[in-house]
Amino acid sequence: MKTYKIAIIGCGGFCGGQYLPDVPKIPNAKIVAFCDILPDRAKSYAEKAGGVEYYFSIDELLEKCDFDVLMNATSIPAHHEINMKALAAGKHLFTQKPAGLTVEEVTAQIELAAKMGLKANAAPVHAMRHSNRKARQLIADGVIGKPTTARVQVAHGGPEYFQYRENHPGWFYEPGSGALYDMGVHGLHYITDLLGSAREVGCMAATSIPERMIRTGTYDGEMMKTDKLPDNYIITLNFGDGVIGEVYTGFCQRATRMPTMEIYGTEGTISFVSDPGEARPHLEVYFDKPGSGIRGWTRPMDLQERETFFCDSFCLKDLLDAIDNDTQPVLSLERQRHLVDIMCTIPKCIETGRILPLHTSF
Ligand SMILES: NC(=O)c1ccc[n+]([C@@H]2O[C@H](COP(=O)([O-])OP(=O)(O)OC[C@H]3O[C@@H](n4cnc5c(N)ncnc54)[C@H](O)[C@@H]3O)[C@@H](O)[C@H]2O)c1
């Protein structure tokens, strides 16, 4: 098995919490460098990883470091330019979401990767979760009959509230980022993973909390204006063939007890339920088979079936598997482009008050 040399750019909260500890657990991945425009951060992450190389710009990294795969965990506005530079330099690419801010940007990345003979994929990781894979299988097996509806909610109280961060969280609320690109992408990924590409989108959105107090990290206690973009979204989707769905997302949910996702079918329901203290949802399935005399709820996954180890670094595993086997990654850029298509169409839905068509699929 080939071991891949990994360089990580963007030494922020997410990289520190996820990639720094978990990438070394992937057997064929070896971190060789960290890079950040904030020199102290690049240096300190490199030290924490056992004294690997560190750089202060993508150009310097590409020029001086010998590596195979770039993991891009920078803030959202920096993604596209870095992704294009890495692909042009012959590096396989994993990028945090969104890969780009427009359909055209993601298409440019897809075309460049193909031209260069490289593999590229993008967060979020959810399609690889055992619960998603199992739910897809149950739907394909007809356990809930024909799907009719899905309801998804992926939201939290805001990056200044919910996640520890040494950097200032203000960029999350600026044009070019925002709750839709940061959080909405998760909900849209979940629903399209289960129901496939959507055909039309509609949306109601609001700026519900225009000023916020930072509640964690270095800037704890500081007030900031958060009024430039909506922070609260209800998105509706039409998948065609009588299947519709809704996604609640944003930065306005301090806590919830509702399931992450439910899919209703003509003969049953799949619910993604999280018990108190459980980090990841498990599945509960309601089915109604009149001929068999069975009607009720069950849990399809026993403990042995569930993953003992799963983390966000499985995005990298997906990419390395695709390189090794010359296959399309599960978390493909085509999938990502469809999410970007939906997210780019949503502001037009809000502005016009209309339901609008989508033009991509995966
Ligand atoms: N998949 C998930 O569940 C999840 C969760 C949280 C964050 N994220 C994503 O991870 C990414 C980073 O988020 P975060 O919370 O770590 O943010 P952060 O602000 O803590 O860190 C971002 C880092 O990127 C660096 N950076 C910005 N522009 C750069 C450039 N041009 N070159 C090099 N470094 C640059 C910043 O200096 C900073 O250290 C974002 O895309 C965010 O949406 C994903």
The ligand as a Gaussian input file, in Angstrom:
#p B3LYP/6-31G(d) Opt

LIG

0 1
 N      -16.849000      19.879000       8.045000
 C      -17.225000      20.489000       9.174000
 O      -18.034000      19.949000       9.913000
 C      -16.638000      21.833000       9.514000
 C      -16.755000      22.377000      10.793000
 C      -16.135000      23.615000      11.071000
 C      -15.472000      24.272000      10.037000
 N      -15.425000      23.738000       8.797000
 C      -14.780000      24.409000       7.656000
 O      -13.362000      24.367000       7.853000
 C      -12.791000      25.555000       7.295000
 C      -11.990000      26.268000       8.375000
 O      -12.845000      26.561000       9.459000
 P      -12.262000      26.847000      10.904000
 O      -13.404000      26.739000      11.825000
 O      -11.059000      26.014000      11.136000
 O      -11.852000      28.402000      10.734000
 P      -10.675000      29.203000      11.459000
 O      -10.973000      30.639000      11.236000
 O      -10.506000      28.699000      12.852000
 O       -9.356000      28.785000      10.640000
 C       -9.110000      29.143000       9.292000
 C       -7.586000      29.210000       9.095000
 O       -7.327000      29.409000       7.692000
 C       -6.220000      30.322000       7.606000
 N       -6.213000      30.937000       6.277000
 C       -7.143000      31.797000       5.749000
 N       -6.788000      32.134000       4.485000
 C       -5.634000      31.484000       4.206000
 C       -4.787000      31.421000       3.063000
 N       -5.056000      32.116000       1.960000
 N       -3.675000      30.658000       3.121000
 C       -3.378000      29.944000       4.251000
 N       -4.151000      29.963000       5.374000
 C       -5.272000      30.714000       5.347000
 C       -6.485000      31.313000       8.737000
 O       -5.327000      32.051000       9.053000
 C       -6.937000      30.366000       9.843000
 O       -5.854000      29.904000      10.631000
 C      -13.965000      26.382000       6.742000
 O      -14.122000      26.069000       5.390000
 C      -15.157000      25.883000       7.521000
 O      -16.378000      26.022000       6.809000
 C      -15.962000      22.517000       8.534000

